[in-house]
């Protein structure tokens, strides 16, 4: 069993495949057993099981606690 990825609400992430609108970047809006994400291009919200989210995750672009 793998350790869950440390992710926070407000983090901007890039997924492996684009959303149908063409956007790759998403903002995390909900955490739990399911992860809620919102497309930064069209503002569509999607709820993914944590395991599916971790499979699709390519990169964490920014975190709300990281300093620019």
N, CA, C, O and CB atoms as a CASP TS submission, in Angstrom:
PFRMAT TS
TARGET T0000
AUTHOR 0000-0000-0000
METHOD Language model
MODEL 1
PARENT N/A
ATOM      1  N   UNK     1       0.847  -1.188   0.000  1.00  0.00           N
ATOM      2  CA  UNK     1       0.000   0.000   0.000  1.00  0.00           C
ATOM      3  C   UNK     1       0.885   1.242   0.000  1.00  0.00           C
ATOM      4  O   UNK     1       1.756   1.391   0.857  1.00  0.00           O
ATOM      5  CB  UNK     1      -0.960   0.004   1.225  1.00  0.00           C
ATOM      6  N   UNK     2       0.661   2.119  -0.952  1.00  0.00           N
ATOM      7  CA  UNK     2       1.462   3.331  -1.066  1.00  0.00           C
ATOM      8  C   UNK     2       0.937   4.416  -0.146  1.00  0.00           C
ATOM      9  O   UNK     2      -0.251   4.469   0.170  1.00  0.00           O
ATOM     10  CB  UNK     2       1.480   3.829  -2.505  1.00  0.00           C
ATOM     11  N   UNK     3       1.854   5.285   0.279  1.00  0.00           N
ATOM     12  CA  UNK     3       1.485   6.429   1.098  1.00  0.00           C
ATOM     13  C   UNK     3       0.789   7.460   0.211  1.00  0.00           C
ATOM     14  O   UNK     3       1.264   7.725  -0.894  1.00  0.00           O
ATOM     15  CB  UNK     3       2.735   7.044   1.802  1.00  0.00           C
ATOM     16  N   UNK     4      -0.327   8.052   0.663  1.00  0.00           N
ATOM     17  CA  UNK     4      -1.025   9.041  -0.165  1.00  0.00           C
ATOM     18  C   UNK     4      -0.137  10.267  -0.429  1.00  0.00           C
ATOM     19  O   UNK     4       0.698  10.634   0.398  1.00  0.00           O
ATOM     20  CB  UNK     4      -2.341   9.476   0.519  1.00  0.00           C
ATOM     21  N   UNK     5      -0.333  10.878  -1.574  1.00  0.00           N
ATOM     22  CA  UNK     5       0.401  12.086  -1.930  1.00  0.00           C
ATOM     23  C   UNK     5      -0.073  13.231  -1.042  1.00  0.00           C
ATOM     24  O   UNK     5      -1.272  13.387  -0.810  1.00  0.00           O
ATOM     25  CB  UNK     5       0.211  12.435  -3.437  1.00  0.00           C
ATOM     26  N   UNK     6       0.867  14.029  -0.547  1.00  0.00           N
ATOM     27  CA  UNK     6       0.522  15.185   0.289  1.00  0.00           C
ATOM     28  C   UNK     6       0.024  16.309  -0.616  1.00  0.00           C
ATOM     29  O   UNK     6       0.806  16.913  -1.350  1.00  0.00           O
ATOM     30  CB  UNK     6       1.752  15.659   1.144  1.00  0.00           C
ATOM     31  N   UNK     7      -1.250  16.581  -0.563  1.00  0.00           N
ATOM     32  CA  UNK     7      -1.878  17.619  -1.391  1.00  0.00           C
ATOM     33  C   UNK     7      -2.731  18.484  -0.480  1.00  0.00           C
ATOM     34  O   UNK     7      -3.276  17.992   0.508  1.00  0.00           O
ATOM     35  CB  UNK     7      -2.741  16.996  -2.554  1.00  0.00           C
ATOM     36  N   UNK     8      -2.854  19.766  -0.800  1.00  0.00           N
ATOM     37  CA  UNK     8      -3.635  20.685   0.016  1.00  0.00           C
ATOM     38  C   UNK     8      -4.700  21.361  -0.835  1.00  0.00           C
ATOM     39  O   UNK     8      -4.564  21.466  -2.054  1.00  0.00           O
ATOM     40  CB  UNK     8      -2.725  21.735   0.679  1.00  0.00           C
ATOM     41  N   UNK     9      -5.757  21.817  -0.180  1.00  0.00           N
ATOM     42  CA  UNK     9      -6.785  22.586  -0.868  1.00  0.00           C
ATOM     43  C   UNK     9      -6.158  23.880  -1.369  1.00  0.00           C
ATOM     44  O   UNK     9      -5.420  24.542  -0.639  1.00  0.00           O
ATOM     45  CB  UNK     9      -8.002  22.875   0.068  1.00  0.00           C
ATOM     46  N   UNK    10      -6.449  24.233  -2.602  1.00  0.00           N
ATOM     47  CA  UNK    10      -5.889  25.443  -3.200  1.00  0.00           C
ATOM     48  C   UNK    10      -4.667  25.185  -4.059  1.00  0.00           C
ATOM     49  O   UNK    10      -4.189  26.090  -4.742  1.00  0.00           O
ATOM     50  CB  UNK    10      -5.535  26.415  -2.130  1.00  0.00           C
ATOM     51  N   UNK    11      -4.148  23.950  -4.035  1.00  0.00           N
ATOM     52  CA  UNK    11      -2.986  23.608  -4.854  1.00  0.00           C
ATOM     53  C   UNK    11      -3.389  23.561  -6.329  1.00  0.00           C
ATOM     54  O   UNK    11      -4.504  23.166  -6.672  1.00  0.00           O
ATOM     55  CB  UNK    11      -2.379  22.248  -4.410  1.00  0.00           C
ATOM     56  N   UNK    12      -2.461  23.972  -7.191  1.00  0.00           N
ATOM     57  CA  UNK    12      -2.685  23.900  -8.639  1.00  0.00           C
ATOM     58  C   UNK    12      -1.898  22.705  -9.151  1.00  0.00           C
ATOM     59  O   UNK    12      -0.695  22.598  -8.912  1.00  0.00           O
ATOM     60  CB  UNK    12      -2.250  25.237  -9.374  1.00  0.00           C
ATOM     61  N   UNK    13      -2.579  21.804  -9.857  1.00  0.00           N
ATOM     62  CA  UNK    13      -1.951  20.573 -10.339  1.00  0.00           C
ATOM     63  C   UNK    13      -2.115  20.435 -11.845  1.00  0.00           C
ATOM     64  O   UNK    13      -3.009  21.032 -12.444  1.00  0.00           O
ATOM     65  CB  UNK    13      -2.548  19.351  -9.630  1.00  0.00           C
ATOM     66  N   UNK    14      -1.234  19.635 -12.449  1.00  0.00           N
ATOM     67  CA  UNK    14      -1.329  19.306 -13.879  1.00  0.00           C
ATOM     68  C   UNK    14      -1.607  17.816 -13.975  1.00  0.00           C
ATOM     69  O   UNK    14      -0.924  17.003 -13.353  1.00  0.00           O
ATOM     70  CB  UNK    14      -0.008  19.699 -14.668  1.00  0.00           C
ATOM     71  N   UNK    15      -2.639  17.460 -14.778  1.00  0.00           N
ATOM     72  CA  UNK    15      -2.979  16.058 -14.990  1.00  0.00           C
ATOM     73  C   UNK    15      -2.384  15.581 -16.309  1.00  0.00           C
ATOM     74  O   UNK    15      -1.989  16.388 -17.150  1.00  0.00           O
ATOM     75  CB  UNK    15      -4.513  15.855 -14.979  1.00  0.00           C
ATOM     76  N   UNK    16      -2.324  14.266 -16.482  1.00  0.00           N
ATOM     77  CA  UNK    16      -1.685  13.674 -17.670  1.00  0.00           C
ATOM     78  C   UNK    16      -2.418  13.963 -18.976  1.00  0.00           C
ATOM     79  O   UNK    16      -1.785  14.203 -20.004  1.00  0.00           O
ATOM     80  CB  UNK    16      -1.578  12.188 -17.493  1.00  0.00           C
ATOM     81  N   UNK    17      -3.735  13.942 -18.940  1.00  0.00           N
ATOM     82  CA  UNK    17      -4.523  14.174 -20.153  1.00  0.00           C
ATOM     83  C   UNK    17      -5.290  15.490 -20.006  1.00  0.00           C
ATOM     84  O   UNK    17      -5.675  15.867 -18.899  1.00  0.00           O
ATOM     85  CB  UNK    17      -5.505  12.984 -20.420  1.00  0.00           C
ATOM     86  N   UNK    18      -5.510  16.184 -21.118  1.00  0.00           N
ATOM     87  CA  UNK    18      -6.255  17.452 -21.017  1.00  0.00           C
ATOM     88  C   UNK    18      -7.752  17.221 -20.799  1.00  0.00           C
ATOM     89  O   UNK    18      -8.294  16.171 -21.144  1.00  0.00           O
ATOM     90  CB  UNK    18      -6.043  18.292 -22.283  1.00  0.00           C
ATOM     91  N   UNK    19      -8.390  18.216 -20.226  1.00  0.00           N
ATOM     92  CA  UNK    19      -9.838  18.250 -20.104  1.00  0.00           C
ATOM     93  C   UNK    19     -10.391  18.481 -21.513  1.00  0.00           C
ATOM     94  O   UNK    19      -9.670  19.036 -22.342  1.00  0.00           O
ATOM     95  CB  UNK    19     -10.317  19.373 -19.089  1.00  0.00           C
ATOM     96  N   UNK    20     -11.618  18.089 -21.829  1.00  0.00           N
ATOM     97  CA  UNK    20     -12.162  18.327 -23.174  1.00  0.00           C
ATOM     98  C   UNK    20     -12.109  19.794 -23.623  1.00  0.00           C
ATOM     99  O   UNK    20     -12.115  20.065 -24.824  1.00  0.00           O
ATOM    100  CB  UNK    20     -13.587  17.852 -23.223  1.00  0.00           C
ATOM    101  N   UNK    21     -12.058  20.739 -22.682  1.00  0.00           N
ATOM    102  CA  UNK    21     -11.958  22.155 -23.048  1.00  0.00           C
ATOM    103  C   UNK    21     -10.540  22.528 -23.474  1.00  0.00           C
ATOM    104  O   UNK    21     -10.319  23.618 -24.001  1.00  0.00           O
ATOM    105  CB  UNK    21     -12.397  23.036 -21.877  1.00  0.00           C
ATOM    106  N   UNK    22      -9.571  21.623 -23.246  1.00  0.00           N
ATOM    107  CA  UNK    22      -8.189  21.875 -23.632  1.00  0.00           C
ATOM    108  C   UNK    22      -7.278  22.225 -22.477  1.00  0.00           C
ATOM    109  O   UNK    22      -6.069  22.348 -22.675  1.00  0.00           O
ATOM    110  CB  UNK    22      -8.146  22.964 -24.624  1.00  0.00           C
ATOM    111  N   UNK    23      -7.814  22.392 -21.267  1.00  0.00           N
ATOM    112  CA  UNK    23      -7.016  22.793 -20.108  1.00  0.00           C
ATOM    113  C   UNK    23      -6.335  21.609 -19.430  1.00  0.00           C
ATOM    114  O   UNK    23      -6.923  20.538 -19.279  1.00  0.00           O
ATOM    115  CB  UNK    23      -7.889  23.516 -19.107  1.00  0.00           C
ATOM    116  N   UNK    24      -5.089  21.822 -19.024  1.00  0.00           N
ATOM    117  CA  UNK    24      -4.337  20.811 -18.275  1.00  0.00           C
ATOM    118  C   UNK    24      -4.286  21.122 -16.777  1.00  0.00           C
ATOM    119  O   UNK    24      -4.088  20.214 -15.970  1.00  0.00           O
ATOM    120  CB  UNK    24      -2.919  20.703 -18.825  1.00  0.00           C
ATOM    121  N   UNK    25      -4.459  22.373 -16.400  1.00  0.00           N
ATOM    122  CA  UNK    25      -4.258  22.788 -15.011  1.00  0.00           C
ATOM    123  C   UNK    25      -5.567  22.830 -14.239  1.00  0.00           C
ATOM    124  O   UNK    25      -6.592  23.303 -14.730  1.00  0.00           O
ATOM    125  CB  UNK    25      -3.589  24.151 -14.962  1.00  0.00           C
ATOM    126  N   UNK    26      -5.499  22.317 -13.003  1.00  0.00           N
ATOM    127  CA  UNK    26      -6.656  22.199 -12.131  1.00  0.00           C
ATOM    128  C   UNK    26      -6.314  22.735 -10.750  1.00  0.00           C
ATOM    129  O   UNK    26      -5.155  22.697 -10.339  1.00  0.00           O
ATOM    130  CB  UNK    26      -7.131  20.737 -12.044  1.00  0.00           C
ATOM    131  N   UNK    27      -7.318  23.236 -10.027  1.00  0.00           N
ATOM    132  CA  UNK    27      -7.162  23.676  -8.648  1.00  0.00           C
ATOM    133  C   UNK    27      -7.906  22.690  -7.759  1.00  0.00           C
ATOM    134  O   UNK    27      -9.049  22.331  -8.040  1.00  0.00           O
ATOM    135  CB  UNK    27      -7.691  25.136  -8.447  1.00  0.00           C
ATOM    136  N   UNK    28      -7.250  22.252  -6.678  1.00  0.00           N
ATOM    137  CA  UNK    28      -7.863  21.315  -5.725  1.00  0.00           C
ATOM    138  C   UNK    28      -8.822  22.112  -4.833  1.00  0.00           C
ATOM    139  O   UNK    28      -8.420  23.084  -4.194  1.00  0.00           O
ATOM    140  CB  UNK    28      -6.764  20.565  -4.858  1.00  0.00           C
ATOM    141  N   UNK    29     -10.096  21.692  -4.795  1.00  0.00           N
ATOM    142  CA  UNK    29     -11.113  22.408  -4.014  1.00  0.00           C
ATOM    143  C   UNK    29     -11.681  21.572  -2.871  1.00  0.00           C
ATOM    144  O   UNK    29     -12.368  22.112  -2.003  1.00  0.00           O
ATOM    145  CB  UNK    29     -12.240  22.848  -4.921  1.00  0.00           C
ATOM    146  N   UNK    30     -11.409  20.263  -2.851  1.00  0.00           N
ATOM    147  CA  UNK    30     -11.956  19.390  -1.801  1.00  0.00           C
ATOM    148  C   UNK    30     -11.010  18.220  -1.585  1.00  0.00           C
ATOM    149  O   UNK    30     -10.475  17.657  -2.540  1.00  0.00           O
ATOM    150  CB  UNK    30     -13.384  18.879  -2.176  1.00  0.00           C
ATOM    151  N   UNK    31     -10.808  17.858  -0.324  1.00  0.00           N
ATOM    152  CA  UNK    31      -9.971  16.706   0.021  1.00  0.00           C
ATOM    153  C   UNK    31     -10.769  15.721   0.843  1.00  0.00           C
ATOM    154  O   UNK    31     -11.751  16.084   1.491  1.00  0.00           O
ATOM    155  CB  UNK    31      -8.710  17.146   0.789  1.00  0.00           C
ATOM    156  N   UNK    32     -10.344  14.481   0.811  1.00  0.00           N
ATOM    157  CA  UNK    32     -10.993  13.407   1.551  1.00  0.00           C
ATOM    158  C   UNK    32     -10.718  12.108   0.833  1.00  0.00           C
ATOM    159  O   UNK    32      -9.677  11.961   0.191  1.00  0.00           O
ATOM    160  CB  UNK    32     -12.520  13.651   1.696  1.00  0.00           C
ATOM    161  N   UNK    33     -11.640  11.158   0.931  1.00  0.00           N
ATOM    162  CA  UNK    33     -11.497   9.917   0.169  1.00  0.00           C
ATOM    163  C   UNK    33     -11.594  10.234  -1.317  1.00  0.00           C
ATOM    164  O   UNK    33     -10.972   9.566  -2.143  1.00  0.00           O
ATOM    165  CB  UNK    33     -12.579   8.874   0.584  1.00  0.00           C
ATOM    166  N   UNK    34     -12.376  11.253  -1.653  1.00  0.00           N
ATOM    167  CA  UNK    34     -12.472  11.761  -3.018  1.00  0.00           C
ATOM    168  C   UNK    34     -11.798  13.130  -3.065  1.00  0.00           C
ATOM    169  O   UNK    34     -11.813  13.875  -2.084  1.00  0.00           O
ATOM    170  CB  UNK    34     -13.965  11.848  -3.492  1.00  0.00           C
ATOM    171  N   UNK    35     -11.212  13.449  -4.208  1.00  0.00           N
ATOM    172  CA  UNK    35     -10.556  14.738  -4.409  1.00  0.00           C
ATOM    173  C   UNK    35     -11.403  15.550  -5.377  1.00  0.00           C
ATOM    174  O   UNK    35     -11.703  15.087  -6.478  1.00  0.00           O
ATOM    175  CB  UNK    35      -9.094  14.561  -4.947  1.00  0.00           C
ATOM    176  N   UNK    36     -11.791  16.755  -4.978  1.00  0.00           N
ATOM    177  CA  UNK    36     -12.542  17.650  -5.852  1.00  0.00           C
ATOM    178  C   UNK    36     -11.569  18.596  -6.538  1.00  0.00           C
ATOM    179  O   UNK    36     -10.750  19.240  -5.880  1.00  0.00           O
ATOM    180  CB  UNK    36     -13.620  18.445  -5.055  1.00  0.00           C
ATOM    181  N   UNK    37     -11.660  18.679  -7.868  1.00  0.00           N
ATOM    182  CA  UNK    37     -10.786  19.572  -8.623  1.00  0.00           C
ATOM    183  C   UNK    37     -11.630  20.437  -9.557  1.00  0.00           C
ATOM    184  O   UNK    37     -12.710  20.038  -9.993  1.00  0.00           O
ATOM    185  CB  UNK    37      -9.727  18.765  -9.428  1.00  0.00           C
ATOM    186  N   UNK    38     -11.109  21.637  -9.854  1.00  0.00           N
ATOM    187  CA  UNK    38     -11.801  22.574 -10.730  1.00  0.00           C
ATOM    188  C   UNK    38     -10.872  22.963 -11.861  1.00  0.00           C
ATOM    189  O   UNK    38      -9.733  23.362 -11.620  1.00  0.00           O
ATOM    190  CB  UNK    38     -12.277  23.828  -9.951  1.00  0.00           C
ATOM    191  N   UNK    39     -11.345  22.850 -13.098  1.00  0.00           N
ATOM    192  CA  UNK    39     -10.551  23.200 -14.272  1.00  0.00           C
ATOM    193  C   UNK    39     -10.284  24.703 -14.265  1.00  0.00           C
ATOM    194  O   UNK    39     -11.207  25.498 -14.091  1.00  0.00           O
ATOM    195  CB  UNK    39     -11.276  22.772 -15.585  1.00  0.00           C
ATOM    196  N   UNK    40      -9.022  25.093 -14.453  1.00  0.00           N
ATOM    197  CA  UNK    40      -8.672  26.515 -14.456  1.00  0.00           C
ATOM    198  C   UNK    40      -9.076  27.200 -15.760  1.00  0.00           C
ATOM    199  O   UNK    40      -9.069  28.429 -15.830  1.00  0.00           O
ATOM    200  CB  UNK    40      -7.175  26.687 -14.228  1.00  0.00           C
ATOM    201  N   UNK    41      -9.425  26.437 -16.789  1.00  0.00           N
ATOM    202  CA  UNK    41      -9.815  27.015 -18.074  1.00  0.00           C
ATOM    203  C   UNK    41     -11.321  27.280 -18.140  1.00  0.00           C
ATOM    204  O   UNK    41     -11.745  28.377 -18.505  1.00  0.00           O
ATOM    205  CB  UNK    41      -9.399  26.089 -19.216  1.00  0.00           C
ATOM    206  N   UNK    42     -12.127  26.275 -17.786  1.00  0.00           N
ATOM    207  CA  UNK    42     -13.587  26.413 -17.938  1.00  0.00           C
ATOM    208  C   UNK    42     -14.352  26.393 -16.609  1.00  0.00           C
ATOM    209  O   UNK    42     -15.576  26.528 -16.618  1.00  0.00           O
ATOM    210  CB  UNK    42     -14.107  25.303 -18.820  1.00  0.00           C
ATOM    211  N   UNK    43     -13.678  26.232 -15.479  1.00  0.00           N
ATOM    212  CA  UNK    43     -14.261  26.208 -14.131  1.00  0.00           C
ATOM    213  C   UNK    43     -15.218  25.044 -13.887  1.00  0.00           C
ATOM    214  O   UNK    43     -16.046  25.119 -12.979  1.00  0.00           O
ATOM    215  CB  UNK    43     -14.985  27.494 -13.879  1.00  0.00           C
ATOM    216  N   UNK    44     -15.128  23.978 -14.669  1.00  0.00           N
ATOM    217  CA  UNK    44     -15.912  22.752 -14.442  1.00  0.00           C
ATOM    218  C   UNK    44     -15.328  22.021 -13.239  1.00  0.00           C
ATOM    219  O   UNK    44     -14.108  21.895 -13.126  1.00  0.00           O
ATOM    220  CB  UNK    44     -15.911  21.823 -15.714  1.00  0.00           C
ATOM    221  N   UNK    45     -16.176  21.542 -12.344  1.00  0.00           N
ATOM    222  CA  UNK    45     -15.713  20.800 -11.165  1.00  0.00           C
ATOM    223  C   UNK    45     -15.924  19.312 -11.365  1.00  0.00           C
ATOM    224  O   UNK    45     -16.946  18.876 -11.895  1.00  0.00           O
ATOM    225  CB  UNK    45     -16.444  21.275  -9.895  1.00  0.00           C
ATOM    226  N   UNK    46     -14.922  18.532 -10.922  1.00  0.00           N
ATOM    227  CA  UNK    46     -14.951  17.076 -11.061  1.00  0.00           C
ATOM    228  C   UNK    46     -14.551  16.477  -9.720  1.00  0.00           C
ATOM    229  O   UNK    46     -13.690  17.017  -9.026  1.00  0.00           O
ATOM    230  CB  UNK    46     -13.998  16.583 -12.215  1.00  0.00           C
ATOM    231  N   UNK    47     -15.175  15.366  -9.358  1.00  0.00           N
ATOM    232  CA  UNK    47     -14.848  14.647  -8.140  1.00  0.00           C
ATOM    233  C   UNK    47     -14.249  13.306  -8.536  1.00  0.00           C
ATOM    234  O   UNK    47     -14.902  12.503  -9.202  1.00  0.00           O
ATOM    235  CB  UNK    47     -16.103  14.462  -7.229  1.00  0.00           C
ATOM    236  N   UNK    48     -12.994  13.061  -8.124  1.00  0.00           N
ATOM    237  CA  UNK    48     -12.293  11.815  -8.455  1.00  0.00           C
ATOM    238  C   UNK    48     -11.945  11.061  -7.180  1.00  0.00           C
ATOM    239  O   UNK    48     -11.591  11.683  -6.179  1.00  0.00           O
ATOM    240  CB  UNK    48     -11.013  12.102  -9.277  1.00  0.00           C
ATOM    241  N   UNK    49     -12.036   9.737  -7.195  1.00  0.00           N
ATOM    242  CA  UNK    49     -11.511   8.970  -6.071  1.00  0.00           C
ATOM    243  C   UNK    49     -10.017   9.251  -5.931  1.00  0.00           C
ATOM    244  O   UNK    49      -9.331   9.468  -6.930  1.00  0.00           O
ATOM    245  CB  UNK    49     -11.774   7.444  -6.263  1.00  0.00           C
ATOM    246  N   UNK    50      -9.511   9.249  -4.703  1.00  0.00           N
ATOM    247  CA  UNK    50      -8.102   9.587  -4.450  1.00  0.00           C
ATOM    248  C   UNK    50      -7.154   8.733  -5.293  1.00  0.00           C
ATOM    249  O   UNK    50      -6.184   9.255  -5.842  1.00  0.00           O
ATOM    250  CB  UNK    50      -7.775   9.410  -2.963  1.00  0.00           C
ATOM    251  N   UNK    51      -7.413   7.457  -5.401  1.00  0.00           N
ATOM    252  CA  UNK    51      -6.542   6.561  -6.171  1.00  0.00           C
ATOM    253  C   UNK    51      -6.486   6.974  -7.644  1.00  0.00           C
ATOM    254  O   UNK    51      -5.414   6.990  -8.248  1.00  0.00           O
ATOM    255  CB  UNK    51      -7.030   5.106  -6.050  1.00  0.00           C
ATOM    256  N   UNK    52      -7.642   7.304  -8.219  1.00  0.00           N
ATOM    257  CA  UNK    52      -7.704   7.739  -9.611  1.00  0.00           C
ATOM    258  C   UNK    52      -6.982   9.075  -9.794  1.00  0.00           C
ATOM    259  O   UNK    52      -6.270   9.268 -10.780  1.00  0.00           O
ATOM    260  CB  UNK    52      -9.166   7.857 -10.072  1.00  0.00           C
ATOM    261  N   UNK    53      -7.167   9.991  -8.849  1.00  0.00           N
ATOM    262  CA  UNK    53      -6.480  11.291  -8.904  1.00  0.00           C
ATOM    263  C   UNK    53      -4.962  11.099  -8.897  1.00  0.00           C
ATOM    264  O   UNK    53      -4.250  11.739  -9.671  1.00  0.00           O
ATOM    265  CB  UNK    53      -6.910  12.184  -7.712  1.00  0.00           C
ATOM    266  N   UNK    54      -4.470  10.217  -8.020  1.00  0.00           N
ATOM    267  CA  UNK    54      -3.027   9.985  -7.924  1.00  0.00           C
ATOM    268  C   UNK    54      -2.472   9.342  -9.197  1.00  0.00           C
ATOM    269  O   UNK    54      -1.322   9.591  -9.558  1.00  0.00           O
ATOM    270  CB  UNK    54      -2.716   9.100  -6.717  1.00  0.00           C
ATOM    271  N   UNK    55      -3.271   8.520  -9.880  1.00  0.00           N
ATOM    272  CA  UNK    55      -2.843   7.931 -11.154  1.00  0.00           C
ATOM    273  C   UNK    55      -2.735   9.001 -12.242  1.00  0.00           C
ATOM    274  O   UNK    55      -1.795   8.993 -13.037  1.00  0.00           O
ATOM    275  CB  UNK    55      -3.826   6.826 -11.594  1.00  0.00           C
ATOM    276  N   UNK    56      -3.704   9.922 -12.271  1.00  0.00           N
ATOM    277  CA  UNK    56      -3.763  10.942 -13.310  1.00  0.00           C
ATOM    278  C   UNK    56      -2.819  12.119 -13.063  1.00  0.00           C
ATOM    279  O   UNK    56      -2.500  12.860 -13.994  1.00  0.00           O
ATOM    280  CB  UNK    56      -5.166  11.447 -13.432  1.00  0.00           C
ATOM    281  N   UNK    57      -2.374  12.296 -11.826  1.00  0.00           N
ATOM    282  CA  UNK    57      -1.522  13.437 -11.473  1.00  0.00           C
ATOM    283  C   UNK    57      -0.170  13.342 -12.160  1.00  0.00           C
ATOM    284  O   UNK    57       0.495  12.308 -12.106  1.00  0.00           O
ATOM    285  CB  UNK    57      -1.331  13.516  -9.956  1.00  0.00           C
ATOM    286  N   UNK    58       0.230  14.428 -12.806  1.00  0.00           N
ATOM    287  CA  UNK    58       1.541  14.495 -13.437  1.00  0.00           C
ATOM    288  C   UNK    58       2.493  15.345 -12.603  1.00  0.00           C
ATOM    289  O   UNK    58       3.649  14.972 -12.402  1.00  0.00           O
ATOM    290  CB  UNK    58       1.426  15.060 -14.859  1.00  0.00           C
ATOM    291  N   UNK    59       2.005  16.498 -12.112  1.00  0.00           N
ATOM    292  CA  UNK    59       2.885  17.426 -11.399  1.00  0.00           C
ATOM    293  C   UNK    59       2.057  18.369 -10.527  1.00  0.00           C
ATOM    294  O   UNK    59       0.959  18.774 -10.909  1.00  0.00           O
ATOM    295  CB  UNK    59       3.753  18.234 -12.396  1.00  0.00           C
ATOM    296  N   UNK    60       2.593  18.716  -9.349  1.00  0.00           N
ATOM    297  CA  UNK    60       1.993  19.747  -8.507  1.00  0.00           C
ATOM    298  C   UNK    60       2.692  21.047  -8.885  1.00  0.00           C
ATOM    299  O   UNK    60       3.891  21.194  -8.644  1.00  0.00           O
ATOM    300  CB  UNK    60       2.138  19.419  -6.950  1.00  0.00           C
ATOM    301  N   UNK    61       1.961  21.989  -9.472  1.00  0.00           N
ATOM    302  CA  UNK    61       2.554  23.227  -9.965  1.00  0.00           C
ATOM    303  C   UNK    61       2.773  24.255  -8.861  1.00  0.00           C
ATOM    304  O   UNK    61       3.810  24.917  -8.828  1.00  0.00           O
ATOM    305  CB  UNK    61       1.682  23.818 -11.040  1.00  0.00           C
ATOM    306  N   UNK    62       1.805  24.393  -7.960  1.00  0.00           N
ATOM    307  CA  UNK    62       1.961  25.310  -6.852  1.00  0.00           C
ATOM    308  C   UNK    62       1.116  24.844  -5.674  1.00  0.00           C
ATOM    309  O   UNK    62       0.082  24.196  -5.838  1.00  0.00           O
ATOM    310  CB  UNK    62       1.575  26.734  -7.270  1.00  0.00           C
ATOM    311  N   UNK    63       1.586  25.191  -4.487  1.00  0.00           N
ATOM    312  CA  UNK    63       0.904  24.821  -3.269  1.00  0.00           C
ATOM    313  C   UNK    63       0.589  26.120  -2.501  1.00  0.00           C
ATOM    314  O   UNK    63       1.378  27.063  -2.560  1.00  0.00           O
ATOM    315  CB  UNK    63       1.774  23.827  -2.409  1.00  0.00           C
ATOM    316  N   UNK    64      -0.529  26.189  -1.795  1.00  0.00           N
ATOM    317  CA  UNK    64      -0.859  27.436  -1.101  1.00  0.00           C
ATOM    318  C   UNK    64       0.141  27.792   0.003  1.00  0.00           C
ATOM    319  O   UNK    64       0.232  28.959   0.385  1.00  0.00           O
ATOM    320  CB  UNK    64      -2.245  27.336  -0.510  1.00  0.00           C
ATOM    321  N   UNK    65       0.890  26.817   0.525  1.00  0.00           N
ATOM    322  CA  UNK    65       1.858  27.120   1.590  1.00  0.00           C
ATOM    323  C   UNK    65       3.251  27.403   1.053  1.00  0.00           C
ATOM    324  O   UNK    65       4.120  27.835   1.810  1.00  0.00           O
ATOM    325  CB  UNK    65       1.925  25.971   2.572  1.00  0.00           C
ATOM    326  N   UNK    66       3.494  27.164  -0.267  1.00  0.00           N
ATOM    327  CA  UNK    66       4.811  27.428  -0.828  1.00  0.00           C
ATOM    328  C   UNK    66       4.984  28.918  -1.077  1.00  0.00           C
ATOM    329  O   UNK    66       4.027  29.616  -1.412  1.00  0.00           O
ATOM    330  CB  UNK    66       5.017  26.639  -2.130  1.00  0.00           C
ATOM    331  N   UNK    67       6.204  29.397  -0.911  1.00  0.00           N
ATOM    332  CA  UNK    67       6.481  30.815  -1.141  1.00  0.00           C
ATOM    333  C   UNK    67       6.952  31.018  -2.566  1.00  0.00           C
ATOM    334  O   UNK    67       7.755  30.230  -3.064  1.00  0.00           O
ATOM    335  CB  UNK    67       7.533  31.344  -0.146  1.00  0.00           C
ATOM    336  N   UNK    68       6.470  32.064  -3.238  1.00  0.00           N
ATOM    337  CA  UNK    68       6.851  32.274  -4.637  1.00  0.00           C
ATOM    338  C   UNK    68       8.280  32.725  -4.823  1.00  0.00           C
ATOM    339  O   UNK    68       8.719  32.935  -5.954  1.00  0.00           O
ATOM    340  CB  UNK    68       5.950  33.274  -5.256  1.00  0.00           C
TER
END
